[in-house]
């Protein structure tokens, strides 16, 4: 089970950097840890089977409140779907 948790953690980290990337740092290797502080909470939400809507709301909160960026609910919803799919793959042992 620990292996699956680690795999999910890594996948969430990758999705937040590659797909979410609200401040546009993915192209800069020195900034690849930019979103790591958010990974554990998102993983916990996924493991607690929180809804895609609540995960999207969490991402929106980070972007708008923590980063002072304009809201982008469509992006947040798309990323929440990707994260839910990552959890499903991890649960299936993929």
C-alpha positions as CSV (number, residue, x, y, z in Angstrom):
1,X,0.0,0.0,0.0
2,X,2.9,2.4,0.7
3,X,4.1,1.9,-2.8
4,X,0.7,3.0,-4.2
5,X,0.7,6.0,-1.9
6,X,4.1,7.0,-3.1
7,X,3.1,6.5,-6.7
8,X,0.0,8.7,-6.2
9,X,2.1,11.4,-4.5
10,X,4.5,11.4,-7.5
11,X,1.6,11.5,-10.0
12,X,-0.1,14.4,-8.2
13,X,3.2,16.2,-8.1
14,X,3.6,15.7,-11.9
15,X,0.1,16.7,-12.7
16,X,0.3,19.9,-10.7
17,X,3.5,20.9,-12.4
18,X,2.8,19.7,-16.0
19,X,-0.9,20.4,-16.3
20,X,-2.0,22.8,-13.6
21,X,1.0,25.1,-13.5
22,X,-0.9,28.4,-12.8
23,X,2.2,30.5,-12.7
24,X,3.9,29.0,-15.7
25,X,7.1,27.5,-14.2
26,X,7.1,24.0,-15.7
27,X,9.7,25.0,-18.3
28,X,12.2,25.9,-15.7
29,X,13.9,22.9,-14.0
30,X,15.0,25.0,-11.0
31,X,11.3,25.6,-10.2
32,X,10.1,22.0,-10.5
33,X,9.4,21.9,-6.7
34,X,7.2,25.0,-6.9
35,X,3.9,23.2,-6.1
36,X,5.2,20.4,-3.8
37,X,3.8,22.1,-0.8
38,X,0.3,21.5,-2.2
39,X,0.8,17.8,-3.1
40,X,0.3,16.2,0.3
41,X,-3.1,17.9,0.8
42,X,-4.3,17.0,-2.6
43,X,-3.2,13.4,-2.1
44,X,-5.1,13.4,1.3
45,X,-8.2,14.7,-0.4
46,X,-7.9,11.9,-3.1
47,X,-7.4,9.2,-0.5
48,X,-10.4,10.6,1.5
49,X,-12.4,10.2,-1.7
50,X,-13.3,13.9,-1.8
51,X,-15.3,14.9,-4.9
52,X,-13.7,16.3,-8.0
53,X,-15.6,19.5,-7.2
54,X,-14.0,19.9,-3.8
55,X,-10.6,19.2,-5.3
56,X,-11.2,21.8,-8.0
57,X,-12.4,24.3,-5.4
58,X,-9.2,23.7,-3.4
59,X,-7.0,24.3,-6.5
60,X,-9.0,27.5,-7.2
61,X,-8.5,28.6,-3.7
62,X,-4.7,28.1,-4.0
63,X,-4.6,30.0,-7.3
64,X,-6.8,32.9,-6.4
65,X,-6.0,33.4,-2.7
66,X,-2.5,32.1,-2.3
67,X,-1.2,33.2,-5.7
68,X,-3.5,36.1,-6.3
69,X,-4.4,34.9,-9.8
70,X,-7.7,35.2,-11.6
71,X,-10.2,32.4,-11.3
72,X,-10.0,29.6,-13.9
73,X,-12.7,27.1,-12.8
74,X,-12.5,25.2,-16.1
75,X,-8.8,24.5,-15.6
76,X,-9.4,23.6,-12.0
77,X,-12.1,21.1,-13.0
78,X,-10.0,19.6,-15.7
79,X,-7.1,19.1,-13.3
80,X,-9.4,17.6,-10.7
81,X,-10.5,15.1,-13.3
82,X,-6.9,14.2,-14.1
83,X,-6.1,13.8,-10.4
84,X,-9.2,11.5,-9.9
85,X,-8.0,9.5,-12.9
86,X,-4.6,9.2,-11.4
87,X,-6.1,7.9,-8.1
88,X,-8.2,5.4,-10.0
89,X,-5.1,4.1,-11.9
90,X,-3.2,3.9,-8.6
91,X,-6.0,2.0,-7.0
92,X,-6.1,-0.4,-9.9
93,X,-2.4,-1.0,-9.5
94,X,-1.5,0.6,-12.8
